[in-house]
Amino acid sequence: MARPITLKPVKRGSSWDVSLPPSLSPTGKRKRKSFQTKVEADKYSQQQLQQFRNEGPHTIRFTSKEAVDARDAMRILDEATKELTGVDRISLANAAKHFVNFLKERQAAKTFIEVWEASLESRGFDTFSIRHKNDVRGLSRKFLEVFGKSLIPDISPDQIERFLNRTFTHKTQFNKAYRVIHPAFVYAVKRGYLSADPFVGISQKKVAKGKVSVVSIEQAERIASLCRGDFADCMPAIMIMMFAGVRPLECERLEWSAIKFDLDEPCIRVTKEVAKGSLETARPRTIPMENNLISWLNLIPKEKREGKVIPPNWTKRNTAFRAAIGFSGTQDQDILRHSFASYHLAYYNDENSTTASLGHGSSKMLFKHYDAAVERKPALRFWGLFPD
């Protein structure tokens, strides 16, 4: 059994000395303190003993080396917490608890590729359109190459922002990559793999948007000609985009059963499953069909109006069609939808009708991008494009 600490003053020459063991010494080493009188030595001795009693018996278990380590740890904690948080001190016990939690988080941590695959499954990746899947794969490929094997807590906001800025120099591409990659980190936070979303401090780029591009009447006539010739297999999808304003991604999901020819007012019903966005955010809509669109779609025999409106090799055929018209890359991806909106507004001058057909929540976007894009005279020719 260890002997009790007494700290009894000892007379040495003309002074009284109190010897502190390493466990009580502020340096972690045995320390001797001298006083001129026994009264002063006794007072100091009692103060140290009282402090020892207050701190508990565990104090005596520190070796000299442990005491030094503990005091070094306190110094490091004091400096760090004051600099980083403004707090004067955090106890060793609290620091130890934080470290244990850190170790537990590290043990349960997932790599980014694991989180990425799980997040895609939770978002219903299998239900994405072909184009959307390709976009997701293309925009995430380099990020997966760089960070795929990294534990997700190790990926810092600075690393993410530097990667996006370096890899996607065009503002639009930067924003697309942001929207593709960010949901994986949101998923990680929800699942408890991350304590905070590293994208919170990263902003998307501001992209100035002006009036949209629309097809000219000459281009529209050229499209009609191609749909009666080399691209007859693509005709239903192309005409639905141009004369009903259906988005390309929506058109890839659209089936003939959604096209109602036999109603008093023939229409196209874009359900939540087809409309842009997730099932939670998608806005379904019913689009009245114009007479010229009905005429074009009636070229397809009833017995062949089954399944999807796009042909099986749509991606390849659509790329060839766009090249034949002279559309440029992704810049003109929605040009047929934009043309519908512009010509529809010019012809009917009914913002509510056009807005409803487009599936917008308000007419704000309509007037920001489409108003005055075309005049009424060319609009008359546009809606007069019937099959020969």
Secondary structure, DSSP 8 states (H G I E B T S, - for coil): ---------EEETTEEEEEE-TTTSTTSS-EEEEESSHHHHHHHHHHHHHHHHHH-GGGGG--HHHHHHHHHHHHHHHHHHHHHT--S---HHHHHHHHHHHHHHHHH--BHHHHHHHHHHHTTGGGS-HHHHHHHHHHHHHHHHHHTTSBGGG--HHHHHHHHHHH--SHHHHHHHHHHHHHHHHHHHHTTS-SS-TTTT---------S-----HHHHHHHHHHHTTTTGGGHHHHHHHHHH---HHHHHH-BGGGEE-SSSS-EEEE-TTTSSS-TTT---EEEE--HHHHHHHTTS-GGG--SBSS-TTHHHHHHHHHHHHT--TTTTTTHHHHHHHHHHHHHH--HHHHHHHHT-SSSHHHHHHTTTSS-HHHHHHHTT----
